């Protein structure tokens, strides 16, 4: 979905032939406009995806509402978490047009909406006396991708052998099948980008897109949690508004 962004690192002005290595003001303006145009296009596409997922989650909740007994504590916890995740996804989507809303914020809305549906299904299973499985592990490189593939499981049953550097790199983080395949081929995975905050862009002459996890954690609540996918406290964080305070702090 976001593979194009990798080309932006090569869109800076070519080194001038003159003795002055600095780009002209015109070149800087053109590059900045190109980066912001790409970012805006991706943000609109992701806003549409988030709206679709939040709307779909709302329909599921309307059709699968639960009335739980007091003693059904496990089902009640799962159901409450699902409701909070759905509400948090809606709040992130409501601020989609705010200037400070970045691609990972909207990705987090998608993640929360989808996890809300997963946890709602778990609540129904618990209510029926069944044991649900854990939430699906999402791709670290882009949590909008499919579930992470288990590379170690794929090697089970094979004769023990040395793990190559590329295999080790592919096993380092949870990765979907496509991203894992790219890493094994020595290519970049299809990473979710983010706009590097000006405070973190030391020495930069304008905006730059980086992998979302490359944004320093003091500027992003999403960089270490795969846009909230790895942190069960994400719904509460969003409902408290702490994700905004951290970004603006």
Secondary structure as the mmCIF struct_conf table of DSSP 4:
data_model
#
loop_
_struct_conf.conf_type_id
_struct_conf.id
_struct_conf.beg_label_comp_id
_struct_conf.beg_label_asym_id
_struct_conf.beg_label_seq_id
_struct_conf.end_label_comp_id
_struct_conf.end_label_asym_id
_struct_conf.end_label_seq_id
HELX_RH_3T_P HELX_RH_3T_P1 UNK A 3 UNK A 10
BEND BEND1 UNK A 12 UNK A 12
HELX_LH_PP_P HELX_LH_PP_P1 UNK A 13 UNK A 16
BEND BEND2 UNK A 17 UNK A 19
BEND BEND3 UNK A 22 UNK A 22
HELX_LH_PP_P HELX_LH_PP_P2 UNK A 23 UNK A 24
HELX_RH_AL_P HELX_RH_AL_P1 UNK A 25 UNK A 63
TURN_TY1_P TURN_TY1_P1 UNK A 64 UNK A 64
TURN_TY1_P TURN_TY1_P2 UNK A 70 UNK A 71
HELX_RH_AL_P HELX_RH_AL_P2 UNK A 73 UNK A 94
TURN_TY1_P TURN_TY1_P3 UNK A 95 UNK A 97
BEND BEND4 UNK A 98 UNK A 98
TURN_TY1_P TURN_TY1_P4 UNK A 99 UNK A 100
HELX_RH_AL_P HELX_RH_AL_P3 UNK A 103 UNK A 127
TURN_TY1_P TURN_TY1_P5 UNK A 128 UNK A 129
HELX_LH_PP_P HELX_LH_PP_P3 UNK A 134 UNK A 137
STRN STRN1 UNK A 138 UNK A 138
HELX_LH_PP_P HELX_LH_PP_P4 UNK A 139 UNK A 139
BEND BEND5 UNK A 140 UNK A 141
TURN_TY1_P TURN_TY1_P6 UNK A 143 UNK A 144
BEND BEND6 UNK A 145 UNK A 146
STRN STRN2 UNK A 147 UNK A 147
HELX_LH_PP_P HELX_LH_PP_P5 UNK A 148 UNK A 148
STRN STRN3 UNK A 149 UNK A 149
HELX_RH_AL_P HELX_RH_AL_P4 UNK A 151 UNK A 154
TURN_TY1_P TURN_TY1_P7 UNK A 155 UNK A 157
BEND BEND7 UNK A 158 UNK A 158
HELX_LH_PP_P HELX_LH_PP_P6 UNK A 159 UNK A 160
HELX_LH_PP_P HELX_LH_PP_P7 UNK A 162 UNK A 164
HELX_RH_AL_P HELX_RH_AL_P5 UNK A 165 UNK A 172
BEND BEND8 UNK A 173 UNK A 173
STRN STRN4 UNK A 175 UNK A 175
HELX_RH_AL_P HELX_RH_AL_P6 UNK A 177 UNK A 184
TURN_TY1_P TURN_TY1_P8 UNK A 185 UNK A 186
HELX_LH_PP_P HELX_LH_PP_P8 UNK A 191 UNK A 192
STRN STRN5 UNK A 193 UNK A 195
HELX_LH_PP_P HELX_LH_PP_P9 UNK A 196 UNK A 197
HELX_RH_3T_P HELX_RH_3T_P2 UNK A 198 UNK A 200
TURN_TY1_P TURN_TY1_P9 UNK A 202 UNK A 203
BEND BEND9 UNK A 205 UNK A 206
STRN STRN6 UNK A 209 UNK A 211
HELX_RH_3T_P HELX_RH_3T_P3 UNK A 212 UNK A 214
BEND BEND10 UNK A 215 UNK A 215
TURN_TY1_P TURN_TY1_P10 UNK A 217 UNK A 219
BEND BEND11 UNK A 221 UNK A 222
TURN_TY1_P TURN_TY1_P11 UNK A 223 UNK A 230
TURN_TY1_P TURN_TY1_P12 UNK A 232 UNK A 233
HELX_RH_AL_P HELX_RH_AL_P7 UNK A 234 UNK A 240
TURN_TY1_P TURN_TY1_P13 UNK A 241 UNK A 241
HELX_RH_AL_P HELX_RH_AL_P8 UNK A 242 UNK A 248
#
